[in-house]
Amino acid sequence: MGVVDEEKDAAAEDASSSSSSSSSSFKSALGKVAASALGRALPLLMRARHGAGLVCVRWAEAQAALASFLPAHVVHLDASVDAIDVIERADGSESVRVTFARRDGSAYVPGAGEGLTMMTAGDDAATLHAVHADVLVGADGINSAVRAGVLGDGAPRDNGRVIWRGVVDARDVSDLGSDSSYPEFCPRGATALSASKDSAVGRTTCYMDVSSKDGKLYWAAGCLDAGITEVTPETTTTENTNGRGGYERSRCAATFASYPDVLRCLDATADDALYVSRVLDRPPLFPASSQTEKFAGPVTLLGDAAHPVIPSFGQGANLALEDAVELAVALAPFATVAVDADASSSSSSARNEALKATLRAWETTRLTRTSEAQIASFISGSKSYGEEKLKSAMADAGIDEAALRAHREKFPDANATQEYLISWSPSCGVATTLPELNPKAAMALAMRAASARKCDAEKLSDDVMGRRAACVGVGAAIGAGVFSPSPPPRAAAASVPKPEYETSIVTSTTTYAGDGFRMTLPVGWTTAEQPGVSQSRVALFDASGAKAATIFLEPTASMANKGLASLFADATDFGLKAAGRRNGSLAAARNGSADGVYIAEGTNARGDAPWVEMIAVGCRSGENAKKFNLSQTIRVVSEASVGVGVGSAEVLDGLRAVMESFELTAGASCEASR
């Protein structure tokens, strides 16, 4: 990371003498050399001290990578938070009910059009349109609808600053005649920042290498409203109705006319790729303040919804990711407690109180850190203001002199602040360092969110707790324990009817097409899907309606893209382990008809109940699956009762036929398409 302070603003440079101009050019050249050297050295120093260097990633790519790990049914688009109710159950515990609306104002029904339904007998329209959750996490950005319902503190604050930005091919802005594919002002792997010292204009620039292999460069140029050079329609370069082309391009070009690096990036940015935004933030939320006292019930905020920061210290996404990690760790103990409809009222209420206390403790811990990050970002983003203007801006931002003084005593300079922010480790009381964390605990929480019972409406009292909020705005509400039902009881014998699946997709076709695989079903056989976050299941029913097998789908930690070979040496190895899990014996093991498939058969310990299992490892469907190597393990596991009773031989033959027909439609490895 290189940081350069420009000695003069554009107007001063234009009015300077030739000797002064030469001196300024010399200083500018030295500044670029210094920025380049720092840009190369600091990541190495950070790696030596913290174990990792500075990594700059486009948020769109990071978001796509995270979203690609989730099943499609987890992500809902065009769904804005419409209302939030904290509801008191009959046993005294609380839950959250959230309703959603589309952009056109119509009600959004979760699961509609996806083969999913939450409607049960006695549900009214409001219940159908709602999601019931044990916890509501508002992670819906600076204009958070959840925050509006919890804190009601109005719109975010405008800092009086505009930022023009875009992403370009580094080669398009590299120096003419240079062999490098990156420009001198931002070498490969570097981040270069500059800030004008003139408090009247407050110009800042930022350049970042944001690509690991395809040479992308992020650029941003910001300026205070007072320093913008306005343009007339006659000087607008092109007509563009999206507001990001012609007029804004001309304003940026005029404002940064003496910044050749900015102009080079601007010229390389297409109109529809030029983004213009106001710099917004909110006053810091300090622990034990009048605002944080409004947090109550099983509702909390995360990321920019809780602590938006000025984009000068690069901490917005980092803080949100920290929030998510610490919240997962804090709530992990609750994932081990089953949601039991027969649990006593006292135990349910006590668990609910413990959960709310955990949320309040997590908020206090996080706000202690995030408030410091907000102040640091404001100071860093206001370097060009001058002391008096900074003091006034701090007051406008809700940062009083006492808070500023305490922050400066704790962090005397930017290096101390940076060290504090970079040296993060989970601090929610469960563990002190990441290696001590058990990732299975966090994953268990995600799995519980996908498999918990739907809220029992009959147990809810009519007392809605006065925290209803008509919250309109594009947002994301993330609830743990939302609306997927518990698994139905397993069929005891072949004659037992198929149980009802609330969230099921039932088909009577002879081909089942899954995510990256397909198989042929015997005539009359059906499937019922139970989507999950970490693990999804597909129940397989024979022609009589009895459950014959379960298909398990879960992510694969496949070493070096070796697929099934990274899990088992061969089919026999797989069969022996399958027999061991069943406390039975292995009768036969073989490769399937398709590559990358193992099939094993055996009997239970008593030798009176046969079993059959299949396993395969393959790539999931879609471009992101190939890009991020999203391999999955597919297991077909027969029911313990499948080989017992009348017709058992036919069912076993049907399962064998299903497994032999199995094929990977997206490939056994994602590597070839990456």
C-alpha positions as CSV (number, residue, x, y, z in Angstrom):
1,M,0.0,0.0,0.0
2,G,1.5,3.3,-1.0
3,V,0.2,6.6,0.4
4,V,1.3,9.9,-1.2
5,D,0.2,13.4,-0.1
6,E,-0.1,15.8,-3.0
7,E,1.5,19.1,-2.2
8,K,-0.8,21.3,-4.4
9,D,-4.2,21.1,-5.8
10,A,-5.0,21.5,-9.5
11,A,-5.6,25.3,-9.4
12,A,-2.4,26.0,-7.5
13,E,-0.4,23.9,-10.0
14,D,-1.9,25.8,-13.0
15,A,-0.9,29.1,-11.4
16,S,2.6,28.1,-10.5
17,S,5.8,29.2,-12.2
18,S,7.8,26.9,-14.5
19,S,10.4,26.3,-11.9
20,S,7.8,25.5,-9.3
21,S,6.1,23.3,-11.9
22,S,9.4,21.4,-12.5
23,S,9.8,21.0,-8.7
24,S,6.3,19.7,-8.4
25,S,6.8,17.3,-11.3
26,F,10.0,16.0,-9.6
27,K,8.1,15.6,-6.3
28,S,5.3,13.8,-8.1
29,A,7.8,11.5,-9.7
30,L,9.4,10.8,-6.3
31,G,6.0,10.2,-4.9
32,K,5.1,7.6,-7.5
33,V,8.4,5.8,-6.8
34,A,7.7,5.9,-3.1
35,A,4.2,4.6,-3.7
36,S,5.4,1.8,-5.9
37,A,8.1,0.8,-3.3
38,L,5.6,0.9,-0.4
39,G,3.0,-0.9,-2.5
40,R,5.5,-3.8,-3.0
41,A,7.0,-3.8,0.5
42,L,4.1,-3.5,2.8
43,P,2.3,-6.7,1.8
44,L,5.6,-8.6,2.4
45,L,5.9,-7.0,5.9
46,M,2.3,-7.8,6.7
47,R,2.8,-11.4,5.6
48,A,5.8,-11.7,7.8
49,R,4.1,-10.2,10.8
50,H,0.5,-11.6,10.4
51,G,0.9,-14.6,8.2
52,A,-1.0,-13.1,5.3
53,G,-0.4,-10.1,3.0
54,L,-2.8,-7.5,1.8
55,V,-5.4,-9.0,-0.6
56,C,-7.7,-6.8,-2.6
57,V,-10.8,-8.5,-4.0
58,R,-13.7,-7.1,-5.9
59,W,-16.8,-7.3,-3.7
60,A,-18.9,-8.6,-6.6
61,E,-16.5,-11.6,-6.9
62,A,-16.3,-12.2,-3.2
63,Q,-20.1,-12.1,-3.0
64,A,-20.5,-14.5,-5.9
65,A,-18.0,-16.9,-4.3
66,L,-19.9,-16.9,-1.0
67,A,-23.3,-17.2,-2.6
68,S,-22.2,-20.0,-4.8
69,F,-21.7,-22.3,-1.8
70,L,-25.4,-22.0,-0.9
71,P,-28.2,-24.0,-2.4
72,A,-30.3,-22.0,-4.8
73,H,-33.4,-22.0,-2.5
74,V,-31.5,-20.1,0.3
75,V,-31.0,-16.9,-1.8
76,H,-34.1,-14.9,-2.5
77,L,-34.0,-11.9,-4.8
78,D,-36.5,-9.0,-5.2
79,A,-37.6,-9.4,-1.6
80,S,-37.6,-6.3,0.6
81,V,-38.3,-6.4,4.3
82,D,-41.9,-5.1,4.8
83,A,-42.6,-5.6,8.5
84,I,-40.9,-7.1,11.6
85,D,-42.8,-8.5,14.6
86,V,-41.2,-9.7,17.8
87,I,-43.8,-12.2,19.0
88,E,-44.2,-13.6,22.5
89,R,-45.1,-17.3,22.6
90,A,-47.4,-18.8,25.1
91,D,-44.4,-20.1,27.1
92,G,-42.9,-16.7,27.4
93,S,-40.1,-17.1,24.8
94,E,-39.8,-14.8,21.8
95,S,-39.5,-15.3,18.1
96,V,-39.4,-13.0,15.1
97,R,-41.9,-12.9,12.2
98,V,-40.8,-11.1,9.0
99,T,-42.9,-10.3,6.0
100,F,-41.5,-9.3,2.6
101,A,-42.6,-7.3,-0.4
102,R,-41.4,-7.1,-4.0
103,R,-40.2,-3.8,-5.6
104,D,-43.7,-3.4,-7.2
105,G,-45.3,-3.5,-3.7
106,S,-46.8,-6.9,-4.0
107,A,-46.4,-9.5,-1.2
108,Y,-43.5,-11.8,-1.5
109,V,-44.2,-15.4,-0.6
110,P,-41.1,-17.3,0.4
111,G,-40.8,-20.5,-1.6
112,A,-43.4,-19.6,-4.2
113,G,-42.6,-20.9,-7.6
114,E,-39.8,-23.1,-6.3
115,G,-41.9,-26.1,-5.4
116,L,-41.7,-25.1,-1.7
117,T,-44.6,-24.2,0.5
118,M,-45.1,-23.3,4.2
119,M,-48.9,-23.4,4.1
120,T,-50.5,-25.7,6.7
121,A,-54.1,-26.1,7.8
122,G,-55.4,-23.0,9.6
123,D,-52.7,-20.6,8.2
124,D,-54.0,-17.2,7.1
125,A,-52.5,-15.1,4.4
126,A,-50.2,-13.2,6.8
127,T,-48.7,-16.4,8.1
128,L,-48.2,-17.7,4.7
129,H,-46.3,-14.5,3.6
130,A,-44.1,-14.5,6.7
131,V,-40.9,-16.2,7.8
132,H,-40.7,-17.2,11.5
133,A,-37.2,-17.3,13.0
134,D,-35.5,-17.8,16.3
135,V,-33.1,-15.0,15.4
136,L,-33.3,-12.2,12.9
137,V,-30.0,-10.7,11.6
138,G,-30.3,-7.5,9.7
139,A,-27.4,-7.6,7.2
140,D,-29.1,-5.3,4.7
141,G,-26.6,-2.5,4.3
142,I,-26.4,1.2,5.1
143,N,-30.1,1.8,4.3
144,S,-31.1,-1.2,6.5
145,A,-34.8,-1.8,6.9
146,V,-34.1,-3.9,9.9
147,R,-32.2,-1.0,11.5
148,A,-35.1,1.3,10.8
149,G,-37.3,-1.1,12.8
150,V,-34.9,-1.5,15.7
151,L,-33.3,1.9,16.1
152,G,-35.5,4.3,14.0
153,D,-32.6,6.7,13.6
154,G,-33.4,7.9,10.1
155,A,-31.4,8.1,6.9
156,P,-27.6,7.8,6.8
157,R,-25.5,11.0,6.9
158,D,-24.2,12.5,3.6
159,N,-20.5,13.5,4.0
160,G,-20.6,16.0,1.1
161,R,-18.3,14.0,-1.0
162,V,-18.6,12.3,-4.4
163,I,-16.6,9.2,-5.6
164,W,-16.2,8.2,-9.3
165,R,-14.9,4.6,-9.7
166,G,-14.6,1.7,-12.0
167,V,-12.6,-1.5,-12.8
168,V,-10.4,-1.6,-15.9
169,D,-8.0,-3.9,-17.6
170,A,-4.6,-3.0,-16.1
171,R,-3.0,-3.4,-19.6
172,D,-5.3,-0.7,-21.0
173,V,-3.8,1.9,-18.6
174,S,-0.2,0.6,-18.5
175,D,2.5,2.9,-19.6
176,L,3.2,3.1,-23.4
177,G,6.3,1.2,-24.4
178,S,6.4,-0.7,-21.1
179,D,6.8,-4.4,-20.9
180,S,4.7,-4.5,-17.8
181,S,1.0,-5.3,-18.0
182,Y,0.4,-2.9,-15.0
183,P,0.9,0.8,-14.9
184,E,3.7,2.5,-13.0
185,F,1.2,4.3,-10.7
186,C,-0.1,0.9,-9.5
187,P,2.2,-2.1,-10.0
188,R,1.0,-5.7,-9.8
189,G,-0.2,-6.6,-6.3
190,A,-0.1,-3.0,-5.1
191,T,-2.5,-0.5,-3.6
192,A,-1.7,3.2,-4.1
193,L,-3.5,6.1,-2.3
194,S,-3.2,9.8,-2.5
195,A,-4.9,12.7,-0.7
196,S,-4.7,16.5,-1.4
197,K,-3.8,18.7,1.5
198,D,-6.1,21.5,0.3
199,S,-9.1,21.4,2.6
200,A,-11.2,23.2,0.0
201,V,-11.2,20.4,-2.5
202,G,-10.3,17.3,-0.6
203,R,-9.3,15.3,-3.7
204,T,-8.4,11.7,-3.1
205,T,-7.4,8.9,-5.5
206,C,-7.1,5.1,-5.0
207,Y,-5.8,2.4,-7.3
208,M,-5.8,-1.3,-6.4
209,D,-4.8,-4.5,-8.2
210,V,-8.0,-6.6,-7.6
211,S,-7.3,-9.6,-9.8
212,S,-5.3,-12.7,-9.1
213,K,-4.9,-13.7,-12.8
214,D,-6.8,-11.6,-15.3
215,G,-5.2,-8.2,-14.7
216,K,-8.0,-6.0,-13.3
217,L,-7.4,-2.6,-11.7
218,Y,-9.8,-0.8,-9.4
219,W,-9.7,3.0,-9.5
220,A,-11.5,5.6,-7.5
221,A,-11.4,9.4,-7.5
222,G,-13.2,11.4,-4.8
223,C,-13.7,15.1,-4.1
224,L,-15.7,17.3,-1.8
225,D,-18.7,18.9,-3.3
226,A,-17.0,22.3,-3.0
227,G,-14.1,21.1,-5.1
228,I,-16.0,19.7,-8.0
229,T,-15.7,21.4,-11.4
230,E,-19.2,21.6,-12.7
231,V,-19.9,21.2,-16.4
232,T,-22.6,22.4,-18.7
233,P,-24.6,20.2,-21.0
234,E,-22.6,21.6,-23.9
235,T,-19.4,20.1,-22.4
236,T,-20.9,16.7,-21.7
237,T,-18.9,14.1,-23.7
238,T,-21.7,11.6,-24.4
239,E,-25.4,11.2,-23.8
240,N,-26.3,8.5,-21.4
241,T,-29.6,8.1,-19.5
242,N,-28.2,5.9,-16.7
243,G,-26.5,8.9,-15.0
244,R,-23.2,7.1,-15.0
245,G,-22.0,8.1,-18.4
246,G,-21.9,11.5,-20.2
247,Y,-22.6,14.1,-17.5
248,E,-20.7,12.3,-14.7
249,R,-17.8,11.4,-17.0
250,S,-17.4,15.1,-17.9
251,R,-17.6,16.2,-14.2
252,C,-14.9,13.7,-13.2
253,A,-12.7,14.7,-16.2
254,A,-13.0,18.4,-15.4
255,T,-12.5,17.9,-11.6
256,F,-9.4,15.8,-12.1
257,A,-8.1,17.5,-15.3
258,S,-4.5,17.6,-13.9
259,Y,-4.5,14.0,-12.8
260,P,-3.3,12.0,-15.8
261,D,-3.6,8.7,-14.1
262,V,-7.3,9.3,-13.2
263,L,-8.0,10.4,-16.8
264,R,-6.3,7.4,-18.2
265,C,-8.5,5.1,-16.1
266,L,-11.6,7.2,-16.9
267,D,-11.0,6.8,-20.6
268,A,-10.6,3.0,-20.2
269,T,-13.9,2.8,-18.3
270,A,-17.1,2.2,-20.3
271,D,-20.1,4.4,-19.6
272,D,-22.1,1.6,-18.1
273,A,-19.2,0.6,-15.9
274,L,-18.6,4.1,-14.4
275,Y,-20.1,4.2,-10.9
276,V,-20.8,7.4,-9.0
277,S,-21.8,7.5,-5.4
278,R,-22.2,9.8,-2.4
279,V,-20.1,9.0,0.7
280,L,-22.5,8.1,3.4
281,D,-22.1,6.9,7.0
282,R,-23.8,6.9,10.4
283,P,-22.6,8.0,13.8
284,P,-20.8,5.2,15.6
285,L,-22.8,3.0,17.9
286,F,-21.0,2.9,21.2
287,P,-21.6,0.1,23.8
288,A,-24.0,1.1,26.6
289,S,-25.3,4.1,24.7
290,S,-28.9,5.3,24.5
291,Q,-29.1,3.9,21.0
292,T,-27.8,0.4,21.8
293,E,-30.2,0.2,24.7
294,K,-32.9,-0.1,22.0
295,F,-31.5,-3.6,21.0
296,A,-34.0,-6.1,22.5
297,G,-35.4,-9.5,21.7
298,P,-33.9,-12.0,19.2
299,V,-32.9,-9.3,16.7
300,T,-29.5,-7.8,15.8
301,L,-27.6,-6.0,13.1
302,L,-24.5,-6.9,11.2
303,G,-22.1,-5.1,8.8
304,D,-23.0,-1.8,7.3
305,A,-26.5,-2.0,8.8
306,A,-24.8,-1.6,12.2
307,H,-21.5,0.3,11.6
308,P,-21.1,1.8,8.1
309,V,-17.6,3.3,7.6
310,I,-16.2,5.8,5.2
311,P,-14.4,3.9,2.4
312,S,-11.0,5.2,3.2
313,F,-9.5,2.5,5.4
314,G,-10.8,-0.5,3.5
315,Q,-12.7,-1.9,6.5
316,G,-16.4,-2.1,5.5
317,A,-16.4,-5.7,4.2
318,N,-13.7,-6.8,6.7
319,L,-15.8,-5.8,9.7
320,A,-18.9,-7.5,8.2
321,L,-17.0,-10.7,7.8
322,E,-15.7,-10.4,11.3
323,D,-19.2,-9.9,12.6
324,A,-20.4,-13.1,10.8
325,V,-17.6,-15.2,12.2
326,E,-18.0,-14.0,15.7
327,L,-21.8,-14.3,15.6
328,A,-21.6,-17.9,14.3
329,V,-19.2,-18.8,17.1
330,A,-21.3,-17.1,19.7
331,L,-24.5,-18.9,18.6
332,A,-22.9,-22.2,17.9
333,P,-23.8,-23.7,21.4
334,F,-27.5,-23.2,20.6
335,A,-27.1,-25.3,17.5
336,T,-26.7,-28.4,19.7
337,V,-30.0,-27.9,21.4
338,A,-32.8,-29.7,19.4
339,V,-36.0,-27.8,18.7
340,D,-38.4,-30.1,20.6
341,A,-42.1,-29.4,20.3
342,D,-42.6,-31.3,23.6
343,A,-40.0,-29.3,25.5
344,S,-41.2,-27.7,28.8
345,S,-42.1,-24.1,28.8
346,S,-39.5,-23.3,31.4
347,S,-36.6,-24.8,29.4
348,S,-37.8,-23.1,26.2
349,S,-38.0,-19.8,27.9
350,A,-34.7,-20.2,29.6
351,R,-33.0,-21.1,26.3
352,N,-34.6,-18.0,24.7
353,E,-33.3,-15.7,27.4
354,A,-29.8,-17.2,27.1
355,L,-29.9,-16.6,23.3
356,K,-30.9,-12.9,23.8
357,A,-28.2,-12.5,26.4
358,T,-25.7,-13.9,24.0
359,L,-26.8,-11.5,21.3
360,R,-26.4,-8.5,23.6
361,A,-22.9,-9.7,24.7
362,W,-21.9,-10.1,21.1
363,E,-23.1,-6.6,20.2
364,T,-21.2,-5.1,23.1
365,T,-18.0,-6.9,22.0
366,R,-18.3,-6.0,18.4
367,L,-19.3,-2.3,18.9
368,T,-16.3,-1.8,21.1
369,R,-14.2,-2.6,18.0
370,T,-16.3,-1.3,15.2
371,S,-16.8,2.2,16.8
372,E,-13.0,2.5,16.8
373,A,-12.9,1.5,13.1
374,Q,-15.6,4.0,12.3
375,I,-13.6,6.9,13.9
376,A,-10.4,5.7,12.3
377,S,-12.0,5.6,8.9
378,F,-13.5,9.0,9.3
379,I,-10.1,10.5,10.3
380,S,-8.4,8.8,7.4
381,G,-11.0,9.9,5.0
382,S,-10.8,13.5,6.3
383,K,-7.1,14.0,6.1
384,S,-7.5,17.0,3.7
385,Y,-10.0,18.8,5.9
386,G,-7.6,20.7,8.2
387,E,-8.0,20.6,12.0
388,E,-10.9,23.1,12.3
389,K,-12.9,21.6,9.5
390,L,-12.2,18.1,10.9
391,K,-13.5,19.1,14.3
392,S,-16.7,20.4,12.7
393,A,-17.1,17.3,10.6
394,M,-16.5,15.1,13.6
395,A,-19.3,16.8,15.4
396,D,-21.6,16.5,12.4
397,A,-20.7,12.8,12.3
398,G,-21.8,12.2,15.9
399,I,-18.2,11.8,17.2
400,D,-17.7,14.1,20.2
401,E,-14.4,15.5,21.4
402,A,-14.2,13.0,24.3
403,A,-14.6,10.0,21.9
404,L,-12.0,11.5,19.5
405,R,-9.5,12.2,22.3
406,A,-9.9,8.7,23.7
407,H,-9.4,7.2,20.2
408,R,-6.2,9.3,19.6
409,E,-4.8,8.3,23.0
410,K,-5.3,4.7,22.2
411,F,-4.2,5.0,18.6
412,P,-1.6,7.8,18.2
413,D,-1.1,7.3,14.5
414,A,-2.5,5.4,11.5
415,N,0.0,2.6,11.9
416,A,-1.3,1.9,15.4
417,T,-4.9,1.8,14.1
418,Q,-3.9,-0.4,11.2
419,E,-2.1,-2.8,13.5
420,Y,-5.3,-3.0,15.7
421,L,-7.6,-3.7,12.8
422,I,-5.3,-6.2,11.1
423,S,-4.5,-8.2,14.3
424,W,-8.1,-9.3,14.7
425,S,-9.0,-12.6,16.3
426,P,-12.4,-13.8,17.5
427,S,-13.2,-12.2,20.9
428,C,-16.7,-13.4,21.7
429,G,-15.4,-15.5,24.6
430,V,-15.5,-18.9,22.9
431,A,-12.0,-18.8,21.5
432,T,-9.1,-16.4,21.2
433,T,-7.6,-17.5,17.9
434,L,-9.0,-18.9,14.7
435,P,-7.0,-22.2,14.9
436,E,-8.8,-23.0,18.2
437,L,-12.2,-22.7,16.6
438,N,-14.1,-25.8,15.7
439,P,-15.6,-25.2,12.2
440,K,-18.1,-28.0,12.7
441,A,-19.8,-25.9,15.4
442,A,-20.4,-23.0,13.1
443,M,-21.5,-25.4,10.3
444,A,-23.9,-27.0,12.7
445,L,-25.6,-23.7,13.2
446,A,-26.0,-23.3,9.5
447,M,-27.4,-26.8,9.2
448,R,-29.9,-26.1,12.0
449,A,-31.1,-23.0,10.1
450,A,-32.1,-25.3,7.3
451,S,-33.6,-28.1,9.3
452,A,-35.4,-26.5,12.3
453,R,-39.1,-26.8,12.7
454,K,-41.5,-24.3,11.3
455,C,-42.8,-22.0,14.0
456,D,-45.9,-23.6,15.6
457,A,-48.5,-20.9,15.1
458,E,-50.8,-22.4,17.7
459,K,-48.2,-21.8,20.4
460,L,-47.9,-18.1,19.6
461,S,-49.9,-15.7,21.8
462,D,-51.8,-12.9,20.3
463,D,-49.5,-10.4,22.1
464,V,-47.4,-8.8,19.3
465,M,-44.8,-6.9,21.2
466,G,-45.2,-3.4,19.9
467,R,-42.1,-3.5,17.7
468,R,-43.9,-3.7,14.4
469,A,-42.2,-1.6,11.8
470,A,-43.3,-0.9,8.3
471,C,-39.8,-1.2,6.9
472,V,-39.6,-0.5,3.2
473,G,-36.3,-0.8,1.3
474,V,-34.2,-3.4,-0.4
475,G,-32.7,-5.6,2.3
476,A,-31.7,-9.0,3.4
477,A,-33.0,-10.6,6.5
478,I,-31.1,-13.7,7.6
479,G,-32.8,-15.8,10.2
480,A,-31.5,-18.8,12.0
481,G,-34.1,-21.6,12.2
482,V,-36.3,-20.3,9.5
483,F,-38.9,-22.4,7.8
484,S,-37.7,-25.8,6.7
485,P,-39.5,-28.6,8.6
486,S,-38.0,-31.4,10.6
487,P,-37.4,-34.7,8.8
488,P,-40.4,-36.9,8.7
489,P,-40.4,-40.3,10.5
490,R,-38.7,-43.1,8.7
491,A,-40.9,-45.8,7.2
492,A,-40.8,-48.9,9.4
493,A,-41.7,-51.4,6.6
494,A,-42.4,-51.5,2.9
495,S,-46.2,-51.3,3.6
496,V,-46.0,-48.0,5.5
497,P,-47.4,-45.1,3.4
498,K,-45.1,-42.3,2.4
499,P,-45.1,-39.5,4.9
500,E,-46.0,-35.9,3.9
501,Y,-43.2,-33.5,3.2
502,E,-44.0,-29.8,3.7
503,T,-41.0,-28.7,1.6
504,S,-41.0,-31.4,-1.0
505,I,-40.7,-31.5,-4.7
506,V,-42.4,-34.7,-5.9
507,T,-42.0,-36.1,-9.3
508,S,-43.3,-39.2,-11.1
509,T,-41.0,-39.0,-14.0
510,T,-38.5,-41.8,-14.7
511,T,-35.5,-39.5,-14.6
512,Y,-34.3,-37.6,-11.6
513,A,-32.0,-34.6,-12.5
514,G,-30.1,-33.2,-9.6
515,D,-27.4,-30.5,-9.3
516,G,-24.7,-31.9,-11.5
517,F,-26.0,-35.5,-11.8
518,R,-28.9,-37.6,-12.9
519,M,-30.3,-41.1,-12.5
520,T,-33.1,-43.2,-13.9
521,L,-35.9,-44.3,-11.5
522,P,-38.1,-47.4,-11.9
523,V,-41.6,-46.6,-13.0
524,G,-43.8,-45.4,-10.1
525,W,-40.8,-44.4,-7.9
526,T,-40.9,-40.8,-6.7
527,T,-38.5,-38.3,-4.9
528,A,-39.0,-35.7,-2.3
529,E,-36.4,-33.0,-1.8
530,Q,-35.3,-31.5,1.6
531,P,-33.0,-28.6,0.7
532,G,-30.5,-27.6,3.3
533,V,-27.5,-25.2,3.7
534,S,-24.6,-27.6,4.4
535,Q,-26.3,-30.9,3.6
536,S,-29.3,-31.5,1.4
537,R,-31.3,-34.7,1.1
538,V,-33.6,-36.3,-1.4
539,A,-35.9,-39.1,-0.2
540,L,-36.4,-41.9,-2.7
541,F,-39.7,-43.8,-2.5
542,D,-40.6,-47.0,-4.2
543,A,-43.8,-47.7,-6.1
544,S,-45.7,-48.6,-2.9
545,G,-44.9,-45.3,-1.3
546,A,-42.3,-46.6,1.2
547,K,-39.0,-44.9,1.6
548,A,-36.3,-47.0,-0.1
549,A,-33.2,-44.7,0.3
550,T,-31.9,-41.3,0.9
551,I,-29.7,-39.3,-1.4
552,F,-27.2,-37.1,0.6
553,L,-25.6,-34.1,-1.0
554,E,-22.8,-32.2,0.7
555,P,-19.7,-30.2,-0.1
556,T,-16.5,-32.1,-0.7
557,A,-13.1,-31.1,0.6
558,S,-11.5,-32.7,-2.4
559,M,-7.7,-32.6,-2.3
560,A,-6.0,-31.4,-5.5
561,N,-9.2,-32.0,-7.4
562,K,-8.8,-35.7,-7.2
563,G,-12.5,-36.3,-6.6
564,L,-13.5,-39.7,-5.3
565,A,-9.9,-40.9,-5.2
566,S,-9.2,-38.3,-2.4
567,L,-11.8,-40.0,-0.2
568,F,-11.4,-43.8,-0.9
569,A,-8.6,-45.9,-2.4
570,D,-11.1,-48.0,-4.3
571,A,-14.7,-49.4,-4.2
572,T,-13.7,-52.0,-1.6
573,D,-12.3,-49.3,0.7
574,F,-15.6,-47.5,0.4
575,G,-17.6,-50.7,1.0
576,L,-15.6,-51.6,4.2
577,K,-16.2,-48.2,5.6
578,A,-19.9,-48.3,4.7
579,A,-20.2,-51.7,6.4
580,G,-18.4,-50.4,9.5
581,R,-20.9,-47.5,9.8
582,R,-23.7,-50.0,9.8
583,N,-22.0,-52.4,12.1
584,G,-22.5,-55.0,9.4
585,S,-20.5,-56.9,6.8
586,L,-19.5,-56.3,3.2
587,A,-20.7,-58.7,0.6
588,A,-19.6,-57.1,-2.6
589,A,-18.1,-53.8,-3.9
590,R,-17.7,-52.6,-7.5
591,N,-17.3,-49.6,-9.7
592,G,-20.5,-48.1,-11.2
593,S,-21.3,-48.0,-14.8
594,A,-20.2,-44.4,-14.9
595,D,-16.7,-43.2,-14.0
596,G,-16.2,-42.0,-10.5
597,V,-18.9,-44.1,-8.9
598,Y,-18.5,-46.8,-6.2
599,I,-21.3,-49.2,-5.2
600,A,-21.2,-51.6,-2.2
601,E,-23.6,-54.2,-0.8
602,G,-23.8,-56.1,2.5
603,T,-25.9,-57.2,5.4
604,N,-26.5,-56.0,8.9
605,A,-24.8,-57.6,11.9
606,R,-27.4,-60.3,12.2
607,G,-27.3,-61.1,8.5
608,D,-31.0,-60.7,8.1
609,A,-31.3,-57.3,6.4
610,P,-29.4,-56.4,3.3
611,W,-28.2,-52.9,2.4
612,V,-26.8,-51.2,-0.6
613,E,-24.9,-47.8,-0.9
614,M,-23.4,-45.7,-3.6
615,I,-21.0,-42.8,-3.6
616,A,-19.7,-40.3,-6.2
617,V,-17.9,-37.0,-6.2
618,G,-18.6,-34.5,-8.9
619,C,-18.8,-30.8,-9.8
620,R,-22.0,-28.9,-9.1
621,S,-23.7,-27.2,-12.0
622,G,-23.2,-23.6,-13.1
623,E,-20.3,-21.3,-13.9
624,N,-19.5,-20.5,-10.3
625,A,-19.2,-24.2,-9.4
626,K,-16.5,-24.6,-12.0
627,K,-14.8,-21.3,-11.1
628,F,-14.6,-22.0,-7.3
629,N,-14.2,-25.8,-7.5
630,L,-17.5,-26.6,-5.8
631,S,-17.2,-30.3,-5.7
632,Q,-19.9,-32.3,-3.9
633,T,-20.3,-35.7,-2.6
634,I,-23.4,-37.7,-3.6
635,R,-24.3,-40.7,-1.5
636,V,-27.3,-43.0,-2.0
637,V,-28.0,-44.9,1.2
638,S,-30.7,-47.6,1.5
639,E,-33.1,-47.7,4.4
640,A,-32.4,-50.3,7.1
641,S,-35.8,-51.9,6.4
642,V,-35.5,-52.0,2.6
643,G,-34.5,-55.6,2.4
644,V,-37.2,-56.9,4.8
645,G,-40.7,-58.0,4.0
646,V,-42.8,-58.8,1.0
647,G,-41.4,-57.2,-2.2
648,S,-38.0,-56.5,-0.7
649,A,-36.1,-58.2,-3.6
650,E,-37.8,-56.0,-6.2
651,V,-37.0,-52.9,-4.2
652,L,-33.3,-53.9,-3.9
653,D,-33.2,-54.6,-7.6
654,G,-34.7,-51.2,-8.2
655,L,-32.0,-49.5,-6.1
656,R,-29.3,-51.4,-7.9
657,A,-30.8,-50.1,-11.2
658,V,-30.9,-46.6,-9.9
659,M,-27.2,-46.7,-8.9
660,E,-26.1,-48.3,-12.1
661,S,-27.9,-45.5,-14.1
662,F,-26.2,-42.8,-12.1
663,E,-24.1,-40.3,-14.1
664,L,-22.3,-37.0,-13.4
665,T,-23.6,-34.4,-15.8
666,A,-21.2,-31.7,-14.7
667,G,-18.1,-33.9,-14.6
668,A,-16.2,-35.7,-11.9
669,S,-13.9,-32.7,-11.4
670,C,-14.3,-29.0,-11.8
671,E,-10.7,-28.6,-12.8
672,A,-11.1,-29.1,-16.6
673,S,-13.5,-26.2,-16.9
674,R,-11.8,-23.7,-14.5
